Amino acid sequence: MTTYRIDPITDARWAEFVERNPSSSVFHSLPWLQAVKRTYGYEPAVLTTTPPSTPLTNGILFCQVKSWLTGRRLVSLPFSDHCEPLTAGTDALTEIARELKASTGAGKWKYVELRPVSEMPLLSGAATSFSCMLHMLDISAPAADILRKTHKTSIQQPIKRAEREGIEIERGSSEPLLKAFYDLMVKTRRRHQVPPQPIAWFRNLGETMGERMKIRVARLKGEPIASILTLQHKNTLIYKYSASDNAFNNLGATPYLIWDSIVDGKASGCTAMDLGRSETDNPGLIDFKRRWGATAMQLNYLRWSGVPAGDAARGRLSGLGKRVFGMMPDFVLQMTGRILYRHIG
């Protein structure tokens, strides 16, 4: 069996394959790949056993990250919570995995990383590099039933309080909404002691995703106090980014925004909501998503590597952030994000 490498942006077969494949996600989609390439310069590639000029039957998607700081890597996929290998049978997966393993052994890549949703027992020689939780919420039921099953004090009461406080929600993808969202994102990332991703990333997402990206901003007396950014892929709504002003977190704006997105998503035909990943050392975030009624599953990222699992560069950047990022002026913090995210995808 022969493997082939294709460019998913220029090869029209990829977009068609993603559209008809039931296991595909927004992270496989052409708009996501275009935004990643525009913002960070990463080159996407797909390995497949399908011969040229015939409809694709399988494929594993990667981006090539070439960094002087973190090394040359194949990652499936940078800035993506998950990216399932789209291989229906075991033969194609085994053959592509063999080539990936060989490429690290030959020293071509520092490591190759997969971020599958399902377990991948056939990938011999791959080690777990990172584990987290993925939360999926069924939103196919009537809205009243969904809300009734949420946690009363953590979800229902904050939503009612936001309504009582007169919090208003503005929706769309305009530049003023993007600016309001990003200002809150800078505040949130500072609290977490990490730099924000460049505003160009969110702007490019808006341009490539079109109406499938939506920003929601909660305002109190006209002032932005919380915001979320959602995406849509087929019948799945993706809760991707959230930001808020910590001084107003007790007013329930974020649950109010999420609930608004669920109601809107249902009207657009969505039956599931991807609430994203949570790191296992963040029990508060895990509980928050669980209280929406979401089902949690463990994600195990897999890596073939010439270095020990566990990204040393990630550890160095995390340590540096705890000491420095929280003290940086906003413009320096944003500039740092523009530089660092090109290396840590």
HELIX and SHEET records of a PDB file:
HELIX    1   1 ALA A   12  ARG A   20  1                                   9    
HELIX    2   2 VAL A   26  HIS A   28  5                                   3    
HELIX    3   3 LEU A   30  TYR A   40  1                                  11    
HELIX    4   4 THR A   90  GLY A  105  1                                  16    
HELIX    5   5 ALA A  143  ARG A  148  1                                   6    
HELIX    6   6 LYS A  152  GLN A  156  3                                   5    
HELIX    7   7 GLN A  157  ARG A  164  1                                   8    
HELIX    8   8 GLU A  175  ARG A  191  1                                  17    
HELIX    9   9 ILE A  199  MET A  209  1                                  11    
HELIX   10  10 GLY A  210  ARG A  212  5                                   3    
HELIX   11  11 ASN A  246  LEU A  251  5                                   6    
HELIX   12  12 ALA A  253  ALA A  267  1                                  15    
HELIX   13  13 PRO A  283  ARG A  290  1                                   8    
HELIX   14  14 ALA A  312  VAL A  324  1                                  13    
HELIX   15  15 PHE A  325  MET A  327  5                                   3    
HELIX   16  16 ASP A  330  LEU A  340  1                                  11    
SHEET    1   A12 TYR A   4  ILE A   6  0                                        
SHEET    2   A12 GLU A  43  THR A  48 -1                                        
SHEET    3   A12 ASN A  58  SER A  67 -1                                        
SHEET    4   A12 GLY A  71  SER A  76 -1                                        
SHEET    5   A12 TYR A 111  LEU A 114  1                                        
SHEET    6   A12 THR A 295  SER A 305 -1                                        
SHEET    7   A12 ALA A 127  ASP A 138 -1                                        
SHEET    8   A12 ALA A 272  GLU A 279 -1                                        
SHEET    9   A12 THR A 236  SER A 244  1                                        
SHEET   10   A12 GLU A 223  HIS A 233 -1                                        
SHEET   11   A12 MET A 213  LEU A 220 -1                                        
SHEET   12   A12 GLU A 168  GLY A 172 -1                                        
SHEET    1   B 4 TYR A   4  ILE A   6  0                                        
SHEET    2   B 4 GLU A  43  THR A  48 -1                                        
SHEET    3   B 4 ASN A  58  SER A  67 -1                                        
SHEET    4   B 4 LEU A  86  THR A  87 -1                                        
END                                                                             
